[in-house]
Amino acid sequence: TEESLRPWFEAGVVAVGMGSKLVSADILKDGAWDKLEQRSKDTVALIKSIRAL
C-alpha cells in the first residue's frame, strides 16, 4: 500500500522487497499470471507516483 511504501522512499531507499505481498501463494498455485502482471504494473505505478513527489 502507499501507506507502507511512502515512508521507505521518503527515507531515501531505491528499492524495497515485496515477497508474498506481490507474488502470493494463490497466484502461484492458480497460475494466475495475468493477476501477477496487473499487480506488478500497479505497484510500479504506485512507486513512480511516490517518487515523483
Backbone as a ProteinNet text record, in pm:
[ID]
protein_1_A
[PRIMARY]
TEESLRPWFEAGVVAVGMGSKLVSADILKDGAWDKLEQRSKDTVALIKSIRAL
[TERTIARY]
83.5	0	87.6	28.4	102.2	148.9	65	99	222	241.5	358.2	482.4	464.6	579.3	632.5	543.1	584.2	695.9	686	793.4	930.9	934.5	1062.5	1125.5	1045.7	1100.1	1130.4	1053.6	1084.4	1214.7	1248.7	1374	1493.8	1467.4	1575.8	1611.1	1532.4	1564.4	1544.8	1613.6	1597.7	1525.3	1504.5	1434.4	1374.3	1270.8	1209.2	1182.2	1181.1	1145.4	995.4	934.3	789	746.3	817.1	788	644.8	584.7	450	342.6	375.3	278.6	254.8	354.8	342.4	307.3	377.3	357.3	299.6	168.5	103.5	102.8	85.4	77	-39.1	-150	-266.4	-235.2	-162.6	-124.9	-40.9	55.3	140.9	62.2	-21.4	-98.9	-193.7	-258	-358.1	-297.6	-170.4	-109	-173	-211.9	-282.9	-182.6	-115.8	-9	-62	-185	-243.9	-263.5	-300.6	-317.1	-181.7	-78.7	56.1	104.3	77.6	117.5	50	-79.9	-151.8	-104.8	-84.1	-36.3	101.3	186.5	319.8	310.2	225.8	207.3	153.5	57.2	0.3	106.3	190.9	295.4	398.5	439.4	535.2	475	349.5	283	277.5	247.8	242.4	379.3	483.4	618.4	659.3	626.8	658	588.3	463.8	390.8	449.6	493.5	555.4	687.4	767.5	899.3	888.8	776.9	759.6	731.3	693.9	658.2	777.9
-119.3	0	125	233.4	359.4	392.4	364.2	395.1	318.2	198.7	121	152.5	193.6	221	363.6	459	600.2	630.1	587.9	620.9	568.8	453.5	398.3	486.1	525.6	607.3	748.7	799.5	930.8	926.4	808.9	792.1	774.6	758.6	754.3	618.7	515.9	386.2	392.2	303.6	296.5	169.4	78.3	-47.1	-101.5	-180.7	-247.9	-393.3	-478.7	-618.3	-635.1	-706.3	-722	-862.8	-963.5	-1101	-1142.7	-1204.4	-1259.8	-1152.3	-1028	-919.9	-898.4	-930.9	-916.4	-1049.5	-1153.6	-1286.4	-1378	-1382.9	-1463	-1611.1	-1693.4	-1838.1	-1872.2	-1800.3	-1826	-1799.6	-1693.5	-1663.7	-1777	-1823.3	-1932.7	-2061.5	-2093.1	-2217.4	-2220.1	-2105.5	-2097.9	-2065	-2030.1	-1988.4	-1861.7	-1773.6	-1650.6	-1542.7	-1568	-1478.9	-1342	-1335.9	-1206.4	-1122.6	-1186.7	-1115.8	-1066.1	-1148.6	-1107.9	-991.2	-998.2	-889.6	-758.8	-763.5	-641.7	-588.9	-678.4	-638	-571.6	-625	-567.9	-429.5	-415.6	-285.5	-182.3	-221.6	-130.1	-86.3	-179.8	-148.8	-53.6	-76.6	12.9	152.7	161.3	291.7	363.4	290	349.2	402.7	324.7	368.1	490	491.5	608.5	732.8	719	835.7	883.6	792.3	830.2	902.2	849.2	907.1	1041.5	1068.5	1194.3	1312	1282.8	1391.7	1458.6
0	0	0	-39.7	-39	101.9	200.4	339.3	386.5	335.6	378.3	295.1	169.9	83.4	96.1	112.6	112.8	213.4	339.4	434.6	392	329.8	284.8	177.8	79.2	-28.8	18.4	112.1	168.7	247.1	301.4	375.4	282.2	151.8	55.7	-2.6	25.2	-34.1	-185.5	-255.8	-400.7	-442.5	-347.7	-377.1	-247.9	-262.4	-147.9	-185.1	-85.9	-108.4	-94.7	-185.6	-183.3	-141.9	-186.6	-148.6	-173.9	-72.9	-87.7	-99.6	-70.2	-91.4	-240.5	-320	-464.8	-530.1	-492.1	-551.4	-444.2	-435.9	-332.1	-369.2	-268.7	-290.6	-383.2	-371.3	-457	-604.2	-631.3	-769.7	-826	-748.4	-794.6	-811.4	-713.5	-716.9	-835.9	-861.5	-968.6	-1104.8	-1106.3	-1232.4	-1287	-1197.3	-1234.9	-1276	-1387.6	-1431.5	-1471.2	-1521.1	-1554.9	-1429.3	-1319.8	-1192.5	-1142.3	-1154.8	-1114.7	-1200.6	-1330.5	-1419.7	-1379.7	-1352.7	-1315.6	-1180.6	-1086.3	-953.8	-965.9	-1051.3	-1073.1	-1136.1	-1237.4	-1302.7	-1204.3	-1122.7	-1023.5	-922.6	-881.7	-784.7	-843.6	-966.8	-1033	-1046.8	-1085	-1098.1	-963.4	-857.9	-724.2	-684.1	-705	-668.6	-750.7	-878.3	-961.3	-908	-866	-815.1	-682.6	-599.1	-471.8	-497.1	-587.4	-614.1	-685.2	-750.8	-823.7	-730.9	-608.7	-516.3	-454.3
[MASK]
+++++++++++++++++++++++++++++++++++++++++++++++++++++

